[in-house]
Every structure is written in structure tokens, then in C-alpha cells.
């Protein structure tokens, strides 16, 4: 029997207290499609947390928004400065976005937060 040991994903916010810390101590940026909270962390990596409210629609819509954010972050994360926790809150209009549009909107918010490497 093959056993696979699951390890904790280092680039993901997992616990409620991590999200609460980001909401309380983080700086908030927003546009029509997303709200982001940016706070510093003690790790040498950028960690992402994604939330989408039930007001954004049913499970299909919410999961699509989360997939868009994850895929967009995958392309952008190598250009971001290390040592930050980013919480992305998806809004209802984000469901209509294509992947490249979602990347552009998140890139805009990350630029406003000065997260890109110079």
C-alpha cells in the first residue's frame, strides 16, 4: 500500500485567526470585482487567502470566482514582494470576468498596494 503524506500548503492562509489578523491589521484596497487586505507576515513567502460570500451567488459562481483568483495569483505571484499575507474577497460581478480580465484587475490592486518587485 502506497502512503502519501500530506504537507501544509505554505502559500495558503488556512486558519480563521490568520484571516482575522489580516482583516484587523491589514490595509484594504478594492475595486468593482475584488477587495484585498494586505498585511505583513513572518515568512519569506506570499500567502493567499480567498473568500467569497454567499451573496455572490450559488456554489458554482463562488467556486468559479475562487478558481479565477487562484489561477490569476499563480501567474502574478513570482512578481510580488515576499513577506505578505493577501486576502482576496470576490464580489458578485467577478463571476463574469475572463481569466485575463481577472488577472488585470488583481494586478491593478496589487500595484496600488505596492506589492510588485521594482
C-alpha positions in Angstrom: 0.0 0.0 0.0 1.3 3.4 -1.0 1.1 6.1 1.6 1.2 9.7 0.7 2.0 12.2 3.5 0.1 15.5 3.0 2.0 18.6 4.0 0.7 22.0 4.8 0.5 24.3 1.8 3.0 27.1 2.5 1.3 29.7 0.3 -2.2 29.4 1.7 -4.0 31.0 4.6 -5.8 28.2 6.3 -7.0 29.2 9.8 -9.7 31.6 10.9 -7.2 33.5 13.1 -5.0 34.2 10.1 -7.9 35.7 8.2 -9.0 37.7 11.3 -5.4 39.1 11.7 -5.5 40.2 8.0 -8.8 41.9 8.4 -7.9 43.7 11.5 -4.2 44.6 10.8 -4.2 44.7 7.0 -4.5 47.6 4.6 -7.7 47.4 2.4 -7.8 48.0 -1.3 -10.8 47.5 -3.6 -12.4 47.8 -7.0 -15.7 46.7 -8.5 -14.7 43.0 -8.6 -12.4 42.3 -5.6 -11.4 43.6 -2.2 -7.9 42.8 -0.9 -6.4 43.0 2.5 -2.6 43.1 2.7 -0.7 42.5 5.9 2.9 41.5 6.6 3.8 38.0 7.8 6.9 36.5 9.3 7.5 34.1 6.4 9.7 34.6 3.3 6.7 33.9 1.0 3.5 35.5 -0.2 0.4 33.7 1.2 -3.1 33.9 -0.3 -6.5 33.5 1.3 -9.7 33.6 -0.7 -13.2 34.2 0.5 -16.4 34.6 -1.5 -19.7 35.5 0.3 -22.9 33.6 -0.4 -24.2 36.9 -1.6 -22.0 36.4 -4.7 -24.3 33.5 -5.9 -24.6 29.8 -5.6 -21.7 27.4 -5.2 -21.0 27.3 -8.9 -20.5 31.0 -9.1 -18.5 31.2 -5.8 -16.2 28.3 -6.9 -15.6 29.9 -10.3 -14.6 33.2 -8.7 -12.1 31.3 -6.4 -10.7 29.4 -9.4 -10.2 32.7 -11.2 -8.4 34.2 -8.3 -6.1 31.1 -7.8 -5.2 31.0 -11.4 -4.5 34.7 -11.6 -2.4 34.6 -8.5 -0.4 31.7 -9.9 0.7 33.9 -12.8 1.3 37.0 -10.7 3.0 35.6 -7.5 6.5 35.4 -8.9 6.5 39.2 -9.4 5.3 40.0 -5.9 7.4 41.0 -2.9 7.8 38.4 -0.2 6.6 38.6 3.3 2.9 39.4 2.8 -0.4 37.8 3.5 -3.1 38.7 0.9 -6.8 38.1 1.5 -8.9 38.4 -1.7 -12.6 38.8 -1.3 -14.5 38.1 -4.5 -17.6 40.2 -5.3 -20.6 39.1 -7.4 -19.5 40.9 -10.7 -16.2 38.9 -10.7 -18.2 35.9 -11.9 -18.5 37.5 -15.4 -14.7 38.0 -15.8 -12.5 36.0 -18.1 -9.1 34.8 -16.7 -7.1 37.6 -18.3 -9.5 40.2 -17.1 -9.3 38.9 -13.5 -5.5 39.0 -13.7 -5.6 42.6 -14.9 -8.0 43.6 -12.0 -5.9 41.8 -9.4 -2.7 43.2 -10.9 -4.2 46.7 -10.6 -5.0 46.2 -6.9 -1.6 44.7 -6.2 0.1 47.7 -7.9 -2.0 50.0 -5.7 -0.8 48.1 -2.7 2.8 48.4 -3.9 3.3 44.7 -3.8 5.3 44.3 -7.1 9.0 44.0 -7.1 10.5 47.1 -8.7 
